[in-house]
């Protein structure tokens, strides 16, 4: 390839494609995430490689992998993206805050248990601000955040989420959400104050899909307890899960964020014996956007809502 010109330019949209390839690991998954064809992804990457004069991908069996030059470029791409976000934040701070719209991406139980208090407070604090909520989980949630389809991500730490050290995001931990065991009311262990997870190894389980945060967490919790659950039903809807438990179809782990939905259900919610299983809930924005006054207000109200929830569990 030709050496880099002193007056080279980079199409930032092509950097986004490269960043997504790093996250997804294949052209097909990158294309699906960005709603492009694999051919279009290849063309974008080839054009970026021509702009820079260095190879960015190399064959790896039937797929491709990033070159060393691509990984070096991505460290600079993170800095560039963060600086652009700081510029947007400075412009927002210069003008009148509290106008426009913000899109918050959040997992389902967070929408049920965490967002309502924060959204009510935001409506009083910034009445001219429009807040849109979309249900999403990693990795798709962070693809949307990178691409500007979401401005704030509320997520759970699990394998599909970015690591704490990811320089692309500014993140704040919100709360630790404990998971309780949901049992049919006539289950032999329903009368216990606490239930040993290991004693449920032979029960049928009701679990979310493996790609969902609760599905992934349930599987890892059971593995830590020394067994692989027999998954009889795979559902992601919390009301449907409650109905199946009520009908005696299995046991499940239920986050306390949605505990209020189960108050009048004919089932038993019991804490796990010993150290309770839990998941870490956090909020993230693109690096550099943390000083945006509107996004700062959203994060503040989410933190207040989380603090109220944590205090109530006391």
C-alpha angles and dihedrals in degrees: 000000000000116000118258114279116233087234098046122150130206126211103226091207089063090052087056090056091050092049090051092050088054090053099042101037098215140062092235095053091043091052092049093050093048094040091240133121118259087244091056091049090051091049093050092050092046091050091050091049090052091049091054099035094229133101113256102181136032133190117272109182105296093342139049136251133199119267123229089256090055091053091050089050092051092057088058091043090059090053092047092049092048092050092051089052090051089052090052090048092050091050091049091050091049093054129051111298126218099050132105126032140298127200117212118196114202142163117255101257090046089055089052100042110021110028104056096068092044093048093050091051091048091051090056095041098044107019093173093055119100114212118196119193125205125183109235141139135199134317093024092042092059092044086057091047092051092048096047095247086116128033099189128032122202109189149151125247109250137125096289094051122091116260121260090252096055104131093207093076141051106215139183126194111236109183148326109253112206120214119222128197117253113208133178108260092246095048113129090239097045091098094057120105088219129015125217107229091215090065089063094060092107096044123100110251134217108213138167121245117289091248093057121088094238093045091051093044093049092052092049093046092052091047090052088052089055106258144081111235120237099235107211097167130025112201133149098192113096096210091050090049090052091050092053093048090049089052091056094248096134148303129281146182114249125193116233089232087078098033092113089065089064099049096106099030122117094242139090124250112199132173117243116254115257122359104011118235111248145164132221117240118203141171123224139184130182112284109266094027095085092095094054102118095221095047089045089055091050092051092047093053092046089052091049091050090050091049091052090051093048092048092049090057089049 
